[in-house]
Amino acid sequence: MTLRSDARQWGAIAKAFHWIVALAILGNGVFGLCMDLASNPMQKINWLALHKSIGLTVLALVLLRLAWRMGDGRPRELPAPRWQQAAARATHVVLYLLALVLPLSGWWFNSVAGKPLQWFKLFNLPSIAAKSNDLRHFAHAVHEYLFWFLVLVLVGHVGAALKHHVFDGDDVLRRMLPFGKPRNDKGDNR
C-alpha cells in the first residue's frame, strides 16, 4: 500500500486520517455522553477537560485531513447510479462539515460558559465568544444536537458502505479498510 491515494484505492495516509478521526469523534461523543456518570465533581471536571482536549485534537486532525485531501489523489468512482454518486458526495461534504463544526460548537459552548480551554494541560486557547449566560444552554444544545445529527449521517454512511460490500460486491469499502485492497486492477467487480 502506498502513502498516497491512486486511481485504485485510498493511500495509507488518507486511510489513517479516516479511521483515526472516525474513532476519535465516536469515542469522544460516547465519552461526552458518559461524563454525567462521574463519581464526584473533580472526576467530572477532569473528564470534561479530557473531552475538550480530544475535541480540539479532532479539529486539528480534520484540518490536517482536509489539507492532505486537497493535494492527494483519489480512487476513481465505481460504476453506480447517478443518484448514489451524488448522495455519496453530499454525505462526504456533510461529514466533513460536521467534523469541523462539532468541535467548534464545543469551543463556542465553552467560551459562552466562561470556562478556560486547555489542550491536555499544555496550553490555553482563547475564547471565541464572550461569556453569556443567556447563550450557555443554547450553545450546549447546539453542540449535542450536532453530535446526534452526525451519528445519523454516520449510520447512513456506514450502511451505504456495507451495502456496497455485501450486496453489490464492489470495492467501495474494501479500498478504505486499513489493510484492504481492491479485488482487481479495474476496481470494479462487475
N, C-alpha and C positions, 0 to 999 in steps of 0.2 A: 504494500500500500504506500502510495506517495504522500508527501505532506500536502501538496496542492490538489485541488479537485480537477478532474478532467471530464471529457465527454461521457465516460462510462460510469464514474462514481464520485462520491464526495471524498475529498482528501482527509488525511488524518487530523489536520488542524480544524477543519470545519466540523468533523465528527466530534472531536473533543469539545469544542465550544458548544455544540448542540447538546450533548449529553450532560456536560458539567452544568450548564445554565439550566437545563430542564430539571435536573436533580436538585440543584440549589434552590430554584424557585419553589418546587413542590415541597421539599424538605422544610424550607423556611416558612412556607404557608402553613403546613401542619404544625410546626413549632409555634408559630404565632397564635394559632387557634388553641394550643395546649397551654399557653402561658398562664391562664387562669387556674391551672391545676397546681401551680407552685405552692409549696407547703408553708411558706412565710413571705412577708413583704420583701425582704432582702433578696431572697431567691428569685422572686418575680422581677425585681429591678435588674438583677444580673442576667436573667433570661431575656428581658426586654433589650438590654444593651447588646446581647449577642444577636438577637433578631435584627436589630438595626444594623449591626456591622455586617451581617450576612447580606442584608438587603442592599447596602452600599456596594458590597463586593459584586453582587448580581448586576447592579447598574454599571459598574466598571467593566465587567465581563461582557455585557451586552454591547456596550460601546466598542470594545475591542473586537467583538464578533462582527459587528456591522462594518468596522474599518477593514477587517480581514475579508469580509464578504464582497466589498467593493472591488478589491484587487484580485480576488480568487476567481477561478473558473467555476463552472457548474455543469453537472451532468445534463445531457440533453433530455428534454421531456419525453417520456414514454408515450406511445400512442394511447389516446383516451379521448372520450367525447369532449368537445369544447367547453361545455358547462363544468366538467370535472376539472379541467385545466384552469379555468377561471376561478372556480371555487378554491382550488389549491393555492393559487397565487394570492387571492383575497385572504385566505386563512393565514398564510405566512405573514402578510403585511400586518394583520390584526395581532398575531402573536408577537411580532417584533415591537409593535406599538405598546402592547400591554406589558411586555418585558421591560420597557423603558418607563412607562407611566406608573406602573405599580410601585417601584421603589421611589420614584419621585413623589408620588402621593404620600408615601410613608414619611419622606423627608418633610413634605409640606405639613402633614399632621403633627410631626414632632416640633416643627417650627411654631405653628399656631398654639401648640400646647405650652410653649415656652421652655422646653426641655433642652438640655445640652445634647449634642450629637457627636459621638466619638466613634472612630473606627478602631475596633479592638483595643481600646485604651491607649492607642499610639498617638493620635492627633485628633483635634476637634475640627468639625466642619461648621461653616457659618449657617445661620438660619436663612431660609429662602422666603420667609414671610414674617410679618410682625406677629407677636403674641396676640391672640384673640380668643377670649373665652366663648364669644358668640359663634366662632367658626370651628371650635375644637371638635364637637360631636359630629358636625357635618363632615369635617376632614377625615375623621375616623371612619365614618360610614362610607365615604368615597373609597378609601383605601380597602376596606373589607369587601365592598361590592365589586371593585375591580378584580380582587382575588377570585371571587366566585364566578365572575364573567370569564376570567382566564381559565378556570377549571372547566367551565362549559366548552370553551373553544378547544381546549386540550383534549377533552373527551371526543369531540368531532375529529380532531387531528389524528389521534391515536386510532380511532375507529376506522378512519379512511386508510391509514397505513396498514392496518390489519386486514381490511377488505381487499386491498391490493395484493397483499401477501397470500392470504388464504383462498380467496375466491377467484381473483384474477390471475394469480400465479406469476405476477411480474416482479421486477426487481426494485420497486419503489422503496420498500422497507429495507430490503437486503443491502442496498448500497449506502444506507445511513447507519446500519448497525456497526458497532465499534470494530468488529472483525469480519463484517460481511463483505462479500464480493459478488458482483453480478454473475449470473449463471452463464452468460455467454458474452461474446465480444460486442454484439449489437446492443446489449442492454434491453432486449425485447425478447420475450419468450413466445410470441405468437407465431 
